[in-house]
Amino acid sequence: MVNSFFAFTFEMNTTSNIMKNIFNPIYRQDYLEGYSNGLNPYSKAKSKTANTAFNEGFASGRLDYESLNGNISDGIPKKIINEKILEEFLMAGLLGINIDTEGYTHFQISVLVKWYQSGIEKYDPKQNTYLLNLLEDNGIELNHS
């Protein structure tokens, strides 16, 4: 119990420090560079660097990457999921459009299905018809089933 208290206190202090530092433009720039590198599965952490901002950003980016694509130690998938892909699956669910999961890993499919399902839960046939008509009027045609 004592160990978990100290771990919780350390985590809260670390999060608090990151939030305070993020307003520092130099820290923010290094953090965002680290975050960007962390999102790239082919990028390695600069373990010998003492740049706290970069290291914290890298750790955060890598955590976000792995939450969508699985652990890098399990291999890098052929298709990488990012925010744009998630939004496309959400929209497909909203519009009632079939999805193609070819080329994604089982882990990734479980993530994509949650986003698609979220779109299905928000599906409104009246809005769907209106939106499809609007898109068609603007020369955008969607194939749906």
N, C-alpha and C positions, 0 to 999 in steps of 0.2 A: 504494500500500500504506500509506503514511504517513497519507494523508487518511482512509482507512477506519479506521485505528487510533484517530485522534483522534475521529472520529464515534462509534465504538464506546465509547470512554472517556466522551465527553460524554453519550451515551445512558445508559450505566450510572450515571453520576453523577446525571443527572436522575431516573432511576427510583429511585435510592437516596434522593434528597431527597424525592421524592413519598411514598415509604414512611415516611420519618421524620416528615414533616409531617402525614400522614393521622391521626396520633394526637393532633394538636392540634385541639381541638373547633372553633375558629374557622376554621382552614384546611379541615377536613373539611366544614363547613357550606357554605363558599364553593365547594369542589371539587364537592360533590354538586349544588349549584345550577347550576354550570357544566355538569356532566355531563348533568343533566336537560335543560338548554337545548340541549346538543349533540345529544341524541337527537331533538329536535323539528326536523324538516326546514325548518320555516318560521321558525325562530329564527335570528337573525344573531349572529355573534360580536361581543362588545363590544371591538372592536379598540383603542379608545382607553383602555381601562381598564388600570391597572397591577396589577390584582388577579391575581397569579400563580396562586393556587389556582383561581379561577374559570376563567381561561384554560386551565389544564391540564385541568381537568374538562371544559370545553367541547370541547377537542380530543379527549379520550378518548371522550366521548359521541358526537361526530360520527364518529369512526373506527368505533365499534361500529355506529352507524346505517348507515353506508355499506357496512360489511361484510355486512349483511343485505339492504339495499335498493338498493345501487348508488350511484354518485356523484350527488350533488345536481346537479352541473353537467349531468348527463344528463336531468334532470327528476325531479319527485317523483311516484312511482307512485300510482295510485288506492288501492291497498291497501298498508298499511304492515305489515311483518313485525316482530314483537317476540318476546320470550321465550315468551309464552303461545301464540302461533301455532306456534312451533317445537315446543313440547311437544305440541301437538295433532297435528302431523304425525308426530312420533315415536310417539305413542300409536296413531295410525291404522295405522302400520306394525306396531307390536307386536300389534295386534288383527286385522290382515289386512283392514282396512276400506279401501275405495276412497277416493281423495282428489279434491278439486275444486280445480284450479289456475286456474279462471276469474278473470280480473281481475288476475292477477299478471304482472309483466314476465318476460322470459326470464332475466334475472339472478336475480330472486327465485325463479323456479321451480328454477333450478340449486341454490340454497341449500336450498329446501324438499325437493327430491328427496333430497339427502344425509341430511337428518334422517329422512325417511320410510324410506329404504334402511337406515339404522341401526336403525330399529325392526323392519324385516323381518328383518334379520340376527339379532335377538334373539327373533324370533317362536317361540313354543312352543305348538303346538296344544292341548296339555293345559291349560296356563295360560289360553289364550284361551277355551276352553269353560267352565272354572271361573269366570273373570271375567265372561263374558257371562251365565252363569246367576245369579251373584251380583247383577249389575246388574239383571237381569230380576226377581229376587226382591224387589228394592227399588223396583220400578216404573220403572226406567230402561231404555228400549228403544233399541237401536242398529240401524240399517239397515246391513247389510254384505253383501258378495258373496263 
